[in-house]
């Protein structure tokens, strides 16, 4: 099975799980599946879905973990599946890219590391990717809910 086929299978399993969940919760929504690089990407769109996002995406994070567990139950392999609900992650990605760009400018101007606010794993990955593209380095520091990204000047 190719990586792409494997990721599509993960997406199908996730979509089945999420459709069943939407039915149980009596929520309207359409499931969209894609392969984004090295991970399956599943989105729930349409309907009134803000309850599935929660404050700062907390419910979305939990729902993503449950969906990954459903995939694991079927495949026996850990999934890196990314779930988005109502475009929340897509919009948050744009915000985080702007935050990262601001930190990059500050680091380049002042030559000092810049620590950002605590973030989820998804949010930290977005920032790390933007920082790497700019030729700087970054690392995650702290633990649990206080884990955050520190952007460093180029070596």
Steps between C-alpha positions, in 0.01 A plus 500: 500500500649837399522786748232689310266201500567447871419865576182483291396191698561692825284782365220255413507347849499847657214615277289196596567564870417870471182440297379264770585756766312775315198270470506419872531869589233589242730756335510593134833506326680370197828309515784595266811283476840577353863399532716791615866408464567210735165494679132448436295818533130483583268800526145533624327790328152653492232512765536648848826342613641747754427246777748263333772767511455624857692780667839545333452170315503285814208282389653471152828376654313235700292398198817465295650269762183288509507479120866396507409229752223376271754475217746321729228253604444408134858507370715421803723792402532845652345772283618858448161592356411870514138595566347840428148609587327792331833637373627570854849358446536663158416841646721440804788401271481842331500675838799296617694571182456872575609450864807309382584768242484765773730299725742443210516874429562575867775237529671629185477863617608444862716187468340353814278192543124561514270278707141468380186421700416137583359304206358163407719250311329596171565868564865445593557296184364783284735748668802266477435454126477877435815568703694228315392642164639838611837341575481541878474235769234436760437259781214408727550566869287446809266221591136412447277806461800735534689352203595780264733583213819702533635649176879538485726709277680321218828343608 
